[in-house]
Amino acid sequence: MTVPSHPKSNGRECLKRSGTLIAYSSVSGSKPRPAYARFFTPSGNIECEMVDTGTSQASVSCDMQKPPAIVQLAARGTVSICQHQGLQCTGNLGESPTRPRKLSYGHSVRVRRFRCTSAFRGVTCVVRATGKGFFISKQSVRRVG
């Protein structure tokens, strides 16, 4: 394991495991925001994974079964959409040590810089600071913000 250099902004952090990730976490009295979440919609058609360990590799990925689509959101707010491309667009979020949880309609989950909200009409995921992100549903996959 390679231990990254300690962030200069806060001397009160230590390494902590979050699933398969190891990242710096605050040791102060406040509860740190999670660095990882995985969820699915009540219909089971959309599943998303949110990862933010504070690096530029932070992202949100959602995979829709029908019609097939995959969308990714980077920490900078850039969105990549793959849909209507048959087998080239199918896939899954890979193996994870944590099982996804159901995110009921009308509820949101936050992972540091990101927020995803589940609604009957679809899922919206954004970078909280800018509002840039995506909306994914059976009817459309599009950028927002």
C-alpha positions as CSV (number, residue, x, y, z in Angstrom):
1,M,0.0,0.0,0.0
2,T,1.3,3.5,-0.8
3,V,0.3,6.1,1.7
4,P,-0.4,9.5,0.1
5,S,1.2,12.5,1.6
6,H,-0.8,14.1,4.3
7,P,-3.0,17.1,3.2
8,K,-1.5,20.3,4.4
9,S,-4.9,21.9,5.1
10,N,-5.7,19.8,8.1
11,G,-3.4,18.2,10.5
12,R,-6.2,16.3,12.3
13,E,-6.8,13.5,9.8
14,C,-5.9,9.9,9.6
15,L,-6.3,7.1,7.1
16,K,-9.6,5.2,7.1
17,R,-11.0,2.4,5.0
18,S,-14.3,3.0,3.1
19,G,-15.1,-0.2,1.3
20,T,-12.1,-0.9,-0.9
21,L,-10.9,2.7,-0.7
22,I,-8.5,4.1,1.8
23,A,-8.6,7.8,2.3
24,Y,-7.9,10.6,4.8
25,S,-10.8,11.2,7.2
26,S,-11.3,13.8,9.9
27,V,-10.7,12.8,13.5
28,S,-12.5,15.9,14.8
29,G,-15.9,15.6,16.6
30,S,-17.8,16.3,13.4
31,K,-19.0,13.4,11.4
32,P,-17.2,13.3,8.1
33,R,-19.2,12.8,4.9
34,P,-18.9,9.4,3.4
35,A,-16.6,8.9,0.5
36,Y,-18.6,6.2,-1.2
37,A,-22.2,5.2,-1.8
38,R,-24.0,2.8,-4.1
39,F,-27.8,2.8,-4.7
40,F,-30.6,1.7,-7.0
41,T,-34.0,3.2,-7.8
42,P,-37.2,1.6,-6.5
43,S,-37.9,0.3,-10.0
44,G,-34.5,-1.4,-10.0
45,N,-33.8,0.0,-13.5
46,I,-31.1,2.4,-12.5
47,E,-28.1,1.8,-10.3
48,C,-25.5,4.4,-9.3
49,E,-22.1,4.5,-7.6
50,M,-20.7,7.7,-6.1
51,V,-17.0,7.9,-5.2
52,D,-15.2,11.0,-3.8
53,T,-12.0,10.6,-1.9
54,G,-11.0,14.2,-2.5
55,T,-9.0,13.6,-5.7
56,S,-9.7,14.6,-9.3
57,Q,-10.7,10.9,-9.9
58,A,-14.0,11.5,-7.9
59,S,-17.1,10.6,-10.0
60,V,-20.7,9.4,-10.1
61,S,-21.6,6.6,-12.5
62,C,-25.2,5.4,-13.3
63,D,-26.1,2.4,-15.3
64,M,-29.6,2.0,-16.7
65,Q,-30.8,-1.4,-17.9
66,K,-33.7,-0.5,-20.2
67,P,-33.1,1.3,-22.4
68,P,-29.4,0.7,-22.0
69,A,-27.4,3.8,-20.9
70,I,-24.4,4.6,-18.8
71,V,-23.7,8.2,-17.7
72,Q,-20.7,9.5,-15.7
73,L,-20.1,12.8,-13.9
74,A,-16.6,14.0,-13.0
75,A,-15.8,16.3,-10.1
76,R,-15.3,19.2,-12.6
77,G,-18.8,18.8,-13.7
78,T,-18.1,17.1,-17.1
79,V,-20.6,14.5,-18.2
80,S,-20.1,11.5,-20.4
81,I,-23.2,9.8,-21.8
82,C,-23.4,6.5,-23.6
83,Q,-26.8,5.4,-24.9
84,H,-28.5,3.8,-27.9
85,Q,-25.3,2.0,-28.9
86,G,-26.4,-1.6,-28.2
87,L,-23.9,-3.9,-26.7
88,Q,-21.2,-1.2,-26.7
89,C,-23.1,0.6,-24.0
90,T,-24.0,-2.2,-21.7
91,G,-22.0,-3.0,-18.6
92,N,-22.2,-2.8,-14.9
93,L,-20.6,-0.9,-12.1
94,G,-18.3,-3.8,-11.2
95,E,-17.8,-5.8,-8.1
96,S,-18.2,-3.9,-4.8
97,P,-17.7,-4.9,-1.2
98,T,-21.0,-3.1,-0.3
99,R,-24.4,-3.9,-1.5
100,P,-26.4,-1.1,-3.1
101,R,-29.3,0.3,-1.1
102,K,-32.6,1.4,-2.4
103,L,-32.9,5.2,-2.7
104,S,-36.7,5.9,-2.4
105,Y,-38.3,8.4,-4.6
106,G,-38.0,11.9,-3.2
107,H,-34.8,11.2,-1.3
108,S,-31.2,12.2,-1.9
109,V,-27.8,10.9,-1.0
110,R,-24.7,13.1,-0.7
111,V,-21.1,12.0,-1.0
112,R,-18.9,14.9,-0.4
113,R,-19.0,17.0,-3.6
114,F,-21.9,15.1,-5.2
115,R,-25.6,14.8,-4.6
116,C,-28.0,12.4,-6.3
117,T,-31.8,12.6,-6.0
118,S,-34.2,9.8,-6.9
119,A,-37.6,10.8,-8.3
120,F,-40.4,8.9,-9.9
121,R,-39.4,10.5,-13.2
122,G,-35.7,9.6,-12.9
123,V,-32.4,10.3,-11.1
124,T,-30.5,13.6,-11.0
125,C,-26.9,13.8,-10.0
126,V,-24.9,17.0,-9.6
127,V,-21.8,18.5,-8.3
128,R,-23.2,20.4,-5.3
129,A,-21.1,23.5,-5.7
130,T,-22.0,24.2,-9.4
131,G,-25.3,22.3,-10.0
132,K,-23.7,20.7,-13.1
133,G,-24.5,17.1,-13.7
134,F,-27.0,14.8,-15.4
135,F,-30.6,13.5,-15.4
136,I,-31.2,9.8,-16.3
137,S,-34.6,8.2,-17.0
138,K,-36.2,5.8,-19.5
139,Q,-37.3,8.9,-21.5
140,S,-34.0,10.7,-21.7
141,V,-30.4,11.0,-20.5
142,R,-29.2,14.6,-20.5
143,R,-26.8,17.2,-19.0
144,V,-28.2,19.6,-16.4
145,G,-26.9,22.9,-15.0
